[in-house]
């Protein structure tokens, strides 16, 4: 009799859990948005940061940053895509913000998405969650705010991208803007800059830094081909991957090499690295040009640590800036950006296969097609006259040609 009662109880629990999963999931997402970061988004982010007057802030003082409604919506969609492979839409209103989030799950094969709706309501401190629904399941406010605390904790401690969310003191909402009030700390810029490197990955970087010290001593100040340094870095990643995660090893190798190529100190994002031996400066080139090596490595590192949409946007933004004042808009630079983005993506999606493939050696022609004949050095006026601007038919034709050339390289397919 006891066994039968226990079996019935377990059956009832299983049935309840199954029913809850069915009600909480849907066959289709309620919001589907591609993460598209344009040069305008990057430029807007830079203006927001510049507007903070960081040099004049006193430690412990309260500061504020005003975000437009479209800034909040774009950032929310980007973060949900980054952390949950889903999409989001946020609508600001007086005293709060309504949101809709869709993300893929697979508790029930025929119902592979979870759709979450709710409202963030303004309080004297941080916002509270109200009216949260997961599918057709209404979540009590007490539970939903407990879930919000866990989500903030994840952002705070995520080993890949920890964010200093504790600095935020309050948030104010209006239909067209959101005001974030935070406590200024001198360590805040460093924490934000280090958000791409978690505590667990810091020691992983040290062997690659040590290897670069040796390589720089062996090859001198340059010029040195990027392939000459990239090969031993990934060969070390291959050797270490017998006992370590190959994705994490590739990311570490690319990040360390990127800072070396840029001539920047790794300590800018990893404070602990300031005490490590630093490789001597080298002029590192790709196709005979140091700027192409920088384009390639920056895009590769961003793609490996974040997503290709972000890498593309930053690369494109630099070209637009160069057209306004500087070297001009160059399709050869964009080709190096795209090649680096592909390389960084492959370094994480097919980490072990890439390492094994590069073990015998690496040449420049494996990672960058011929770019010398691509138009470059155009002013903004010349670029607009010849190609009609970003997204115009002539521009798209050039981008298609770049992608075709990249497709011809087996390593970047």
N, C-alpha and C positions, 0 to 999 in steps of 0.2 A: 504493500500500500504506500509506504514512504517513497519507494523508488518511483512508483507511478506518479505520485504528487510532484516529485522533483522533476520528472520528465515533462509533465504538463506545465510546470512553472518555467522551465527552460524553453519549452516550445512557445509559450506566451511571450517571453522576453524576445526570442528570435523574431516572432511575428511582429512585435511592436517595433523592433529595430528596423526590420525590413520595411514596414509601413512608413516609418519616419524618413528613411532614406529615399523612398519613393516620392514622398511629398516634398522633400528638400531638394530634389534634383529634377532636371528638365531635359527634354530631348535636344533642345537647341538653346544657344545663348541668346539673351535678350538684347545684348549690345555687342556688336562686332566692329572694332575700329583698329585699323593698322596703325602701328606706332610710326608716325611720320614727323621727324624733327627737321625743320627747315633752317636755312641760314638765319631767317628772321627770329626763330626761337632762340638760337644760340646768341644772336646779337642782343635780344631782349634780356637774356640771363646775365650777360656781361654788364648791361646797363644797370640792372638791379644790384649786382655786386659792387660796381663802382660807386653807386649812390649811397653806400653804407659808410663812407669816410672812415675806414677801419683805423687809420693812423691816429685819429683824434679821439678814439673811444677809450674810456676809462674802465678798468677791470671792475666787474660787478655792476656796472651801470645798465639800466634798461634801455634797449634799443628796439626799433620797429622796422619792418619792411612791408611795403604795400604790394600786393599781388593782384593783377587784374583777373577777372573771371576766367578769361581764356588761358591765362598762365596756370591757374589752379587745375582747370580741366585737362590741359595737356600734360602737366606733371603727374596727375592722378592716373591717366591712361598709360603713361610711360612706366610708372612704378608698378602698376598691376601687371603690365606685360612683362616686366623684368622679374618680379618675384613670383607671379602666379601663372604666367603665360596666358593671361586673359586680357580683357578690355574693361574700360570704365568710362563713366560719364558723370560729371559733377555740375550741378546747377546751384549757384549761390542765390541767397535771398536774405531778406532782413532777419538778422538774428540766427542764421543757420545756413546749412547747405544740404541739399538732397543729392543722393548718389545712387548709382546703379552699377553693379560690378558683375561681370560674367567671367567664369573661369572653367577650364576643362577638369573634370573628375571622372572616375569610372567605377563607382560602387555598384552600379547596375548597367550592364552592357548597352541597353537601349536608351538609357537616360544619362548621357555623359557630360552634362554641364550643371553647374550650380550658379544660380542667379540670386544676387543679394541686393536688396533695396533698404533704404533707411534714411535717417536724417541726423546730421550733427547739429546739436543745439548749443548756442552760445551760453556760457556761464561766466562768472567773474574770473574763473581760472581756465582750465582746458575744457574743450567742448565735451558734451555727453551724447551718447547714442540714444536715439529714440526710434520707435516704430520699426525696428529691424525685422526684416523677413528674409528667410533663406528658403527660396522656392515658395511653397505655400505654408511654411511653418512660421508662425509668429513667435519671435524670441522675446522673453521678458526683458525689460530694460536692465534689471540687475545683472542678468547673465550676459547681455550684450555688452555692457560696460566692462565686465570682467574679461570678455573676449578682446575688447579694445585695449585693455591694459596688456594682455598677452601679445597683441600685435605690436604695440610700442616696444615691448621688451625684446621682441624679435629684431626690430629695426635697430635697437640699441646694442644688441649683442651679436648680430649676424656676423659670422667669421669672414664673409666675403666683403660686405659693405656696411660696417657699423655706422650708424648716424647719431650725432649728439642731440637726440630728441629731448634730453633733460633740460637743455637750455631754453626751451620754449616755455613761456609763463602764461600766456593767454592768447586767444584768437578772437577777432571781431569780424563779423560778416555783414556785407551789404550785397545787393543784387549784382553790382558791377565790380566789386573788389573784396579782398580779404586782407586784414591787417594782422600780422604776426608780431607779437611782442616777445622779446627774448632777452636773456641776461648775457651781456658780453663778457667773454673770457679770452685772454690772449691765446689760449690753446685752441680756441675754436677753429681758426683757419687751418691749423695743422690737423685737427681731427677730421675736418671735412676733406682736406687733401689726402689724408690717409685712409679714407673710407673704402678705397678699392683694395686695401691690403688688411686682412684680418690678423689678429694676434697670432693665430696658429700658423700663419704663412710667413711670418717675419724671419724666423730661423731658416726657413726653406730658401730664402733669398741669399743667405750668406755664402754658400758654395759657389754660386754663379758670380757673385761679386769677386770672390777670391780668384776664380778662373779668369775673369776679365783683367785683373791685375797682372796675371802671368802673360796673357795674350798681348796686352798693351806693351809690356816690357819687351816681348819677343818681336813685335812688328813695328815698334817705334811710332812716331807722330803721324806718319801717313804721307800721302793718302793710302788708306786701307779699304779694300772692298768690303762691303757689308757682309757678303757671303763668307768671307774669310773668318769673320767673328761669329756669325750666326750658326755656322756648322758646328764648331766645338761646343757652343752653348747648348744646342739641341742634342748633341752626342752625349753630353753630361746628363741632360734630362732623360735620355734613353737609358743610360746606365743606372741612374737613381730610380727609375720607374720599375725596376725589378722588385723593389720593396715599398715604393711610394706610388701615389696616385699620378698617372702620366699627365692628366689634365692640369693638376696643380703644378707639376714640374715645368710643363711648357709655359704656363702663365708666369711663373717665377723667372724663367730664362728670358722671356720676351720683355718683362717689365724692367729687369736689371739692364738689359742691353739697350732698351729704349732711352733710359736716362743717360747712359754712356754716349749714345749717338747724339743726343741733344746737348751734351756737354754740361748736364745738370747733375747736382748731387742727389744721390738716392735718398739722403737724409731729409729731403723736402717732403717726402711722403712716408718715410720710415725713420722716425727720429733716432731709433737705435742704431741705424746704419751710419750715423755721423761718426761713430767711433771705429768703424771698420776701415781697413786699408782701401784707398780709392785708386782706381786705375788712372794712369797718366792720360792726359788729353790726347786724342787722336782725331785726325780729319778722316771721317769715314764716308765713303761714297757708294753710290749705286748708279750704274751707267755713267761713271765718271763725275757725278754731281753729288755734293753733300746734301743739297736740299731734297733730292729724291730719296736719299737714305732716311732722312728725318720724316718725310711724308710716309714712307712705307712703315717705319717702325712705330710711329705714333698711332697710325690706324690699326696696325697689327695688335698693339698692346690694348687699345681701347676695345677692339672686337673680341679679344680673348677674355678681357675682364668684364665687359658689359655686353653690348649687343651691336650688331652691324649698323643699325639705324643711327645710333649715336656716333659711331665712327664716321659714317658717310656725312652726317650733318656737320661735324667739326671740320672735316676735310673740305667740304664745299664752302663752309663759312670762311675758311682761310683764303680760298681762291677769290671770293667776293671782296674780302678786305684788301687783298693784294691788288685787285683791279682798281680800287678807290685810291690807294696810295701805296706804292711799293713796286714789286716785281711784275704786277699785272696778273690777269686771269690766264692760267695755263692748263691746257688739257693734258700735258705730260705730267704735271703735278697730280692732277686728278687720277690719272692712270696709276701712279704710284700709290695714291691713297686707296684706290680700289684693290690693287694687288695686295697691299698690306692688310686690308680688311678681310679679303679672302683667306690669306695666310693665317691670320689670327683666328678666324672662324674654324678653319680646318684643324688648327693646333688644339682646339678644345673638342670639336665634334669627332675628330678621327685622330686623337692624340697619339696613341701607340703606333698606329699605321704610319703617321707622318714621321715619327722618330725613326722607325725601322727603314723607311724609304730614304731618309737622308743620311743614314749611317755610312754609306760608301763615300759620300761627298756632296757638295752643293756648289752650284755655279749661279751667277747672276741671271743667266738666261732661263733658269728654272723658275725664278720668282718674279721676273719683270720682262714683258715683251718689248719689242722695239718701240721707243717713244720719241725718238729724235725728230721724226717728221710730224708730230702732233703740234698744232698751233699753240703758241704760248706768248707770254709777255704783253697781253693786250690790256689797254686801259679800259675803264668801264664803258666809255663811249664806243671804242672799237669793238668790244665784246658785244654790246647791244646792236651795233650796226651789222656785224657779220653773222651773229647767231641769234639775235632777237631776245636774248635773256635766258635765264634758267627756265627750262620747261618748254621753250619754243621748239618747233620742228627741227630746225637746223642743229640746235643744241642736242636734242634727243638723238639725232643721227650720229653725232660725234660720240655720245655716251655709248650708243649701240656698237660703234666701231671699237671702242675701248674694251667693252665686254667681250666682243668677238675675239680680240687678240688675247685676252686673258683666258678664254675658253680653250685656246690652242695650246696652253701650257698644262701638261698632264698634272703637275703638282698642285695647280690651283683649281682644278675642276671639282 
